[in-house]
Structures are given as structure tokens and as C-alpha cells.
Amino acid sequence: MKKIRVLVVDDSAIVRQTLEELLSSDPEIEIMATASDPLVAAKKIQMEIPDVITLDVEMPRMDGITFLRKIMSQHPIPVVMCSSLTDKGSETALKALEYGAVDIIHKPRLGTKKYLEEARIQVCDAVKAAALAGSKRIMPVRKHVKVAPKLSADAMISKATPSAMVQTTEKIVVVGASTGGTEALRVFLEALPSDTPGIVIVQHMPENFTAAFSSRLNDICRVTVKEAADNDSVVRGRALIAPGNRHTLLKRSGARYYVEVKDGPLVSRHRPSVDVLFRSTSRYAGKNAVGVIMTGMGDDGAKGMLEMKNSGALTFAQDEATCVVFGMPKEAIKLGGVDRIFPLEALAGEVMRNSR
């Protein structure tokens, strides 16, 4: 089997060595070369084209974003951005996704055996997903819609009448996505009206990035979008995005749905895990839920979606043609957990039609 050849670009010798060791531990991956900055990387690419590039965000002589734009305009190669934990790094890395990067990972650092094993899984999975994605992107033309001022969640809750609060038929929407999901979620959420049923989302993304990602979506969507915090209520007009590196579960107390955000081991190779969200939804929302599984590599969410379907929930999958990586939807379909399959652009309308 042909191995995935990777070019590692980072100005830190320690990071280059750590990435090389982590990636080389996977029998499906080999290091083509390493480079200390984009100018050195460009010379190596002239001699041999890698299958995937891991690219540092902040480097001397040329930053990662400038190099990414040059790659995408001259010779598109799948790129995984390696970012630090800083807020500035998070914002820049999110811009990289808009410019064509496939995924973001945290820069691995020296740490405990458990940390390095988790880092190995995440880094190798990101590179494999990038290789599968190739240069495929879902970037439809943006519609310039003026977003009306949003009410706060407190305002929406305070306007609910006592009789509404005791109803037990309020719909809940849960969404799972991975590689390619940042753009897919933008398309999905931008299409939803302000009175959308409460939404909880797991997008595989490192910690520190989900807050910036949520804020960016909140600026362009009619629904309110925020990073989920423990005990946040799930209410109409609001989408909660699971924080990176924390599992997020749907819970219910009487007529109130809320989320629990907690630590825990990797589940289906991820934290947060779509399976964790979907399984909790099957238990606490049952037939009042609508589940959506989107683009991504692996099988996270497949078992949880089947549990949702068996509990009476309606389940949708994004179709292969509009997925950057048709892994997670494919596995959920194969397992029998999906009721209907739709292209990305149709998912929001179908969710609304089936959750009134």
C-alpha cells in the first residue's frame, strides 16, 4: 500500500522532531522531508510533491497563511495547520480554513505518555483525513444577508409562558462533523431562521479554537452561536458548539434541556465525541430529536446515530457529493442509523421542515 508522504514545516526543531516521530509511528505515513520555514519548504516541493503538508502558523521570513495562499493558488496540496494555544494563533488558524486548509491541530509538545498517545492519534488522523480530502472544498458563494440583532438566551427564556415550559414536545437538533465541517456548519447555520429549535453541535476541533469559531459564526448567522458551557440551556434560536477537548452531553430536567460539559477519555478517537452527544440525545430527547451527521473521517457518531434512530429520532446524513470526506456519514448509513440523505445545501431546510 502506498504510504502518505508528509512534508513537515515548522520553525521549531523540537516540534519538527516530535511531529516526525508521531507521524512515523503510523505504518500508513512516512515523512518526505522537514523544513524550518516556507522558503525551504518551497524548494523541497519543487523537487518532490508531498501528499500532505503540516504547516506552522507563525514563522520567520514568511508566515504560514501567506505560504498557504501561495500553495492553493499555484499547486493545491492538502494542508493541516499546526497552531499554538494562543488566541491570536486560533484566529489565524481559522482564517487558514477559509483559505483552503483541511484541518487544524495543536502543536504537539513534550508531555506524559497519555498526552503523547492522544496527540499521535489526533495528528495521524488529521493527516490521513487530509490525504483523503485532497483539494476538495465546499465553499459556495456567500450570500450577504443582513443579520438582525439577536435576543439573548435569557430574553428568550423569560418570554416563555408557564404553559410552554411544561410542554415536553420541544424539538432538539444535534449535529456531528469533522474534516470539512467548519465550512459545512457555516453553510448549514447561515441558512437557519432565528426561531430554529435549539441545536447542539460537536465539531472535532482542538481546545481554544471553538470559542473563536463560535464567535465568527455568531457574527454571520441569524441564530445565536456560542461555545457550550456546562449547564447551558438548549433553547430556540441558539446553537451550542462543544468546546474542544471536552465531551458535551445533552441532558434534561423536566421540560428544560441543557448540556453537560465534562472531561473524559477519547471516545471513538475523539474528545469531544459525536457518539457521546448522540447517545445522550437518544436517552434524554428520544423522538423529540433530529440528528445530522456531516462530513468527516472515521466512524464517530455512527453508533450514536443508530441509537437515536432506535429511540424514535429522525436522522439525516450529508451526501457523498458535498462531503469533503465521506467517512462519518458513510459509516452511519452502513450501520443503518440514517433515515434520509441530503446534499449540504438542503440540510437546513429539511431540519426545519421536520422540527416544527
C-alpha positions as CSV (number, residue, x, y, z in Angstrom):
1,M,0.0,0.0,0.0
2,K,1.3,3.4,-0.9
3,K,2.2,5.5,2.1
4,I,1.1,9.1,2.7
5,R,4.1,11.3,2.2
6,V,4.2,14.3,4.5
7,L,6.2,17.5,4.5
8,V,6.5,19.0,8.0
9,V,7.1,22.8,8.0
10,D,7.8,24.4,11.4
11,D,10.5,26.8,12.7
12,S,10.9,24.8,15.9
13,A,13.4,21.9,15.7
14,I,11.7,20.2,18.7
15,V,8.2,20.4,17.1
16,R,9.6,19.1,13.8
17,Q,11.2,16.2,15.6
18,T,8.1,15.5,17.7
19,L,5.8,15.5,14.6
20,E,8.2,13.3,12.7
21,E,8.2,10.8,15.5
22,L,4.5,10.8,15.9
23,L,3.7,10.5,12.2
24,S,6.4,7.9,11.5
25,S,4.8,5.7,14.2
26,D,1.9,5.1,11.8
27,P,2.6,2.4,9.1
28,E,0.5,4.3,6.6
29,I,2.5,7.5,6.8
30,E,6.1,8.5,6.0
31,I,8.0,11.8,6.3
32,M,9.0,13.0,2.9
33,A,11.0,15.9,4.4
34,T,11.0,18.6,7.0
35,A,11.6,22.4,6.6
36,S,12.3,25.2,9.0
37,D,10.3,27.8,7.1
38,P,8.2,28.2,3.9
39,L,11.1,29.2,1.7
40,V,13.0,26.0,2.5
41,A,9.7,24.1,2.0
42,A,9.1,25.7,-1.4
43,K,12.5,24.3,-2.6
44,K,11.6,20.8,-1.4
45,I,8.2,21.0,-3.1
46,Q,10.0,21.8,-6.4
47,M,11.9,18.6,-6.1
48,E,9.1,16.4,-4.9
49,I,5.3,17.0,-4.3
50,P,4.1,15.7,-0.9
51,D,0.7,14.2,-0.3
52,V,0.1,16.4,2.7
53,I,1.8,19.3,4.4
54,T,1.7,20.1,8.1
55,L,2.2,23.9,8.4
56,D,3.1,26.1,11.3
57,V,1.1,29.3,11.6
58,E,3.8,31.7,12.8
59,M,7.2,31.5,11.2
60,P,10.1,33.8,10.3
61,R,10.6,35.0,6.7
62,M,7.1,34.0,5.6
63,D,4.1,33.3,7.8
64,G,2.0,30.1,7.3
65,I,-1.1,31.9,6.0
66,T,0.9,33.6,3.2
67,F,2.5,30.3,2.2
68,L,-0.9,28.5,2.3
69,R,-2.4,31.0,-0.1
70,K,0.6,30.6,-2.5
71,I,0.2,26.8,-2.3
72,M,-3.5,27.0,-3.0
73,S,-3.1,29.3,-6.0
74,Q,-0.1,27.6,-7.6
75,H,-0.3,23.9,-6.7
76,P,-3.1,22.9,-4.3
77,I,-1.8,20.4,-1.8
78,P,-3.8,19.2,1.3
79,V,-2.6,21.3,4.3
80,V,-3.0,20.6,8.0
81,M,-2.3,23.8,10.1
82,C,-0.3,23.4,13.3
83,S,-1.2,26.1,15.8
84,S,-0.2,27.2,19.3
85,L,-2.8,27.6,22.1
86,T,-2.7,31.4,21.8
87,D,-5.9,33.4,20.9
88,K,-4.0,35.1,18.0
89,G,-3.0,31.6,16.8
90,S,-6.6,30.4,17.0
91,E,-7.9,33.4,14.9
92,T,-5.2,32.9,12.3
93,A,-5.7,29.2,12.0
94,L,-9.4,29.7,11.5
95,K,-8.6,32.1,8.6
96,A,-6.4,29.3,7.2
97,L,-9.5,27.0,7.0
98,E,-11.2,29.7,4.9
99,Y,-8.2,29.9,2.6
100,G,-8.3,26.1,2.0
101,A,-6.5,24.3,4.8
102,V,-8.1,20.9,5.6
103,D,-7.8,20.9,9.3
104,I,-6.2,22.4,12.5
105,I,-4.2,20.6,15.1
106,H,-2.5,21.7,18.2
107,K,1.3,21.8,18.1
108,P,2.4,18.7,19.9
109,R,4.7,19.2,22.8
110,L,6.6,17.0,25.2
111,G,4.4,15.6,27.8
112,T,3.1,12.5,29.6
113,K,2.8,9.1,27.8
114,K,-1.0,9.5,27.8
115,Y,-0.8,13.0,26.2
116,L,1.6,11.9,23.5
117,E,-0.5,8.9,22.6
118,E,-3.6,11.1,22.3
119,A,-1.5,13.6,20.2
120,R,-0.3,10.7,18.0
121,I,-3.9,9.6,17.3
122,Q,-5.1,13.2,16.5
123,V,-2.1,14.1,14.4
124,C,-2.1,10.9,12.3
125,D,-5.9,11.0,11.9
126,A,-5.7,14.6,10.7
127,V,-3.0,13.8,8.1
128,K,-5.0,10.7,6.9
129,A,-8.2,12.8,6.6
130,A,-6.3,15.5,4.6
131,A,-4.9,12.9,2.2
132,L,-8.5,11.6,1.6
133,A,-9.9,15.1,1.2
134,G,-7.3,16.1,-1.4
135,S,-8.0,19.6,-2.6
136,K,-11.8,19.1,-2.3
137,R,-13.5,22.0,-0.6
138,I,-17.1,23.1,0.0
139,M,-17.1,26.8,-0.4
140,P,-20.3,28.1,-2.0
141,V,-20.7,31.7,-2.8
142,R,-21.6,33.6,0.4
143,K,-25.0,35.4,0.5
144,H,-24.7,38.8,2.0
145,V,-27.7,38.7,4.4
146,K,-28.1,41.4,7.0
147,V,-28.4,39.7,10.3
148,A,-31.0,41.2,12.6
149,P,-30.0,41.9,16.3
150,K,-30.3,38.8,18.4
151,L,-32.1,38.4,21.7
152,S,-30.1,36.9,24.4
153,A,-31.0,33.5,25.6
154,D,-32.2,35.0,28.9
155,A,-34.6,37.2,26.9
156,M,-35.9,34.2,25.0
157,I,-36.4,32.1,28.2
158,S,-38.1,35.0,30.1
159,K,-40.7,35.4,27.3
160,A,-41.7,31.7,27.5
161,T,-45.1,31.3,29.2
162,P,-45.5,28.8,32.0
163,S,-47.6,26.5,29.8
164,A,-44.8,26.5,27.2
165,M,-42.3,25.4,29.9
166,V,-44.3,22.4,30.8
167,Q,-44.6,21.1,27.3
168,T,-42.5,18.1,26.6
169,T,-42.5,18.1,22.8
170,E,-39.9,20.7,22.1
171,K,-37.6,19.6,19.3
172,I,-33.9,19.4,19.7
173,V,-31.3,19.3,16.9
174,V,-27.9,17.6,17.3
175,V,-25.1,17.8,14.7
176,G,-21.8,16.0,14.3
177,A,-19.0,16.9,12.0
178,S,-15.2,16.6,11.5
179,T,-12.9,17.2,8.5
180,G,-14.6,19.8,6.3
181,G,-17.1,20.5,9.0
182,T,-16.2,24.1,9.7
183,E,-17.3,25.2,6.2
184,A,-20.2,22.8,6.2
185,L,-21.5,24.1,9.5
186,R,-21.2,27.7,8.2
187,V,-23.4,26.8,5.2
188,F,-25.9,24.9,7.5
189,L,-26.2,27.5,10.2
190,E,-26.3,30.5,7.9
191,A,-29.4,29.0,6.2
192,L,-31.4,28.6,9.5
193,P,-34.0,31.1,10.7
194,S,-33.8,32.8,14.1
195,D,-36.6,30.6,15.5
196,T,-34.7,27.4,14.8
197,P,-35.1,24.7,17.5
198,G,-32.2,24.5,20.0
199,I,-29.0,23.0,18.4
200,V,-26.0,21.2,20.0
201,I,-23.0,20.6,17.8
202,V,-19.9,18.6,18.0
203,Q,-17.2,19.7,15.5
204,H,-13.9,17.9,16.0
205,M,-11.6,20.8,16.8
206,P,-8.8,21.5,19.4
207,E,-9.5,23.5,22.5
208,N,-9.2,27.3,22.2
209,F,-10.4,27.2,18.7
210,T,-14.1,26.5,19.3
211,A,-14.7,29.9,21.1
212,A,-13.3,31.8,18.1
213,F,-15.1,29.6,15.7
214,S,-18.4,30.1,17.5
215,S,-17.9,33.9,17.7
216,R,-17.2,34.0,13.9
217,L,-20.4,32.1,13.2
218,N,-22.4,34.2,15.6
219,D,-21.5,37.3,13.6
220,I,-22.9,35.9,10.3
221,C,-25.9,33.8,11.4
222,R,-29.4,34.6,12.4
223,V,-29.3,32.1,15.2
224,T,-27.1,32.9,18.2
225,V,-23.9,30.7,18.2
226,K,-21.8,30.2,21.3
227,E,-19.3,27.8,22.7
228,A,-21.2,25.5,25.1
229,A,-20.6,25.9,28.8
230,D,-21.7,23.4,31.5
231,N,-25.4,23.7,32.3
232,D,-26.2,26.0,29.3
233,S,-29.9,25.7,28.4
234,V,-30.7,24.4,24.9
235,V,-33.3,27.0,23.6
236,R,-34.8,28.1,20.3
237,G,-32.7,30.4,18.3
238,R,-29.4,29.2,19.7
239,A,-26.7,26.8,18.7
240,L,-24.2,25.5,21.2
241,I,-20.8,24.2,20.0
242,A,-19.0,21.7,22.1
243,P,-15.7,23.1,23.4
244,G,-12.6,21.5,22.1
245,N,-11.1,18.8,24.3
246,R,-14.3,18.4,26.4
247,H,-17.2,16.0,25.9
248,T,-20.7,17.6,25.6
249,L,-23.8,15.7,26.5
250,L,-27.5,16.6,26.2
251,K,-29.4,16.3,29.5
252,R,-33.0,17.1,30.6
253,S,-34.6,18.3,33.8
254,G,-38.4,18.4,33.5
255,A,-39.1,20.5,30.3
256,R,-35.7,22.0,30.2
257,Y,-32.9,20.7,28.0
258,Y,-29.4,21.6,28.9
259,V,-25.8,20.5,28.2
260,E,-23.2,18.9,30.5
261,V,-19.6,19.6,29.6
262,K,-17.1,17.3,31.1
263,D,-13.7,15.7,30.8
264,G,-13.1,12.1,29.9
265,P,-11.1,9.7,27.7
266,L,-11.1,9.8,23.9
267,V,-14.3,8.2,22.6
268,S,-14.3,6.9,19.0
269,R,-10.8,8.5,18.9
270,H,-12.2,12.0,19.8
271,R,-12.9,14.4,22.6
272,P,-15.5,15.9,22.1
273,S,-17.1,12.8,20.5
274,V,-20.2,12.8,18.3
275,D,-21.1,9.4,19.7
276,V,-21.2,10.8,23.3
277,L,-23.6,13.7,22.2
278,F,-25.8,11.4,20.1
279,R,-26.1,8.7,22.7
280,S,-27.1,11.2,25.4
281,T,-29.6,12.7,23.0
282,S,-31.2,9.2,22.4
283,R,-31.6,8.8,26.1
284,Y,-32.9,12.3,27.1
285,A,-34.7,13.5,23.9
286,G,-35.8,10.4,22.1
287,K,-38.3,11.1,19.4
288,N,-38.1,14.8,20.0
289,A,-34.7,14.9,18.4
290,V,-33.4,15.4,14.9
291,G,-29.8,14.2,14.3
292,V,-27.5,15.3,11.5
293,I,-24.1,13.8,10.6
294,M,-21.8,15.7,8.3
295,T,-18.5,15.4,6.5
296,G,-15.6,13.8,8.4
297,M,-13.3,10.9,8.5
298,G,-13.8,7.8,10.7
299,D,-16.9,6.4,12.3
300,D,-17.6,8.8,15.3
301,G,-21.3,9.3,15.5
302,A,-22.4,6.1,13.6
303,K,-23.3,4.1,16.7
304,G,-24.8,7.1,18.5
305,M,-27.0,7.9,15.4
306,L,-28.3,4.3,15.3
307,E,-29.2,4.6,19.0
308,M,-31.0,7.9,18.2
309,K,-33.0,6.3,15.3
310,N,-33.9,3.3,17.5
311,S,-35.2,5.7,20.2
312,G,-37.5,7.4,17.6
313,A,-35.4,10.3,16.5
314,L,-35.3,11.4,12.8
315,T,-31.8,11.1,11.4
316,F,-30.1,12.8,8.4
317,A,-26.7,12.4,6.7
318,Q,-24.9,14.7,4.3
319,D,-24.4,13.1,0.9
320,E,-21.1,12.0,-0.6
321,A,-21.0,14.6,-3.4
322,T,-21.0,17.5,-0.9
323,C,-18.7,15.9,1.8
324,V,-15.0,16.8,1.9
325,V,-14.6,13.3,3.4
326,F,-17.5,10.9,3.2
327,G,-16.4,8.8,6.2
328,M,-18.7,9.6,9.2
329,P,-21.9,9.8,7.1
330,K,-20.9,6.6,5.2
331,E,-20.4,4.6,8.4
332,A,-23.7,5.8,9.9
333,I,-25.5,4.9,6.7
334,K,-23.8,1.5,6.6
335,L,-24.8,0.8,10.2
336,G,-28.5,1.6,9.4
337,G,-28.7,4.7,11.6
338,V,-29.7,7.2,8.8
339,D,-33.3,7.8,7.7
340,R,-32.5,10.2,4.9
341,I,-29.6,11.5,2.9
342,F,-29.4,15.1,1.6
343,P,-26.8,17.4,-0.1
344,L,-25.3,20.0,2.3
345,E,-27.4,22.9,0.9
346,A,-30.7,21.1,1.6
347,L,-30.0,20.0,5.2
348,A,-31.1,23.2,6.9
349,G,-34.5,23.2,5.1
350,E,-35.1,19.6,5.9
351,V,-34.3,20.1,9.6
352,M,-36.8,23.0,9.8
353,R,-39.5,21.1,7.9
354,N,-39.2,18.2,10.3
355,S,-38.9,20.0,13.6
356,R,-41.8,22.4,13.6
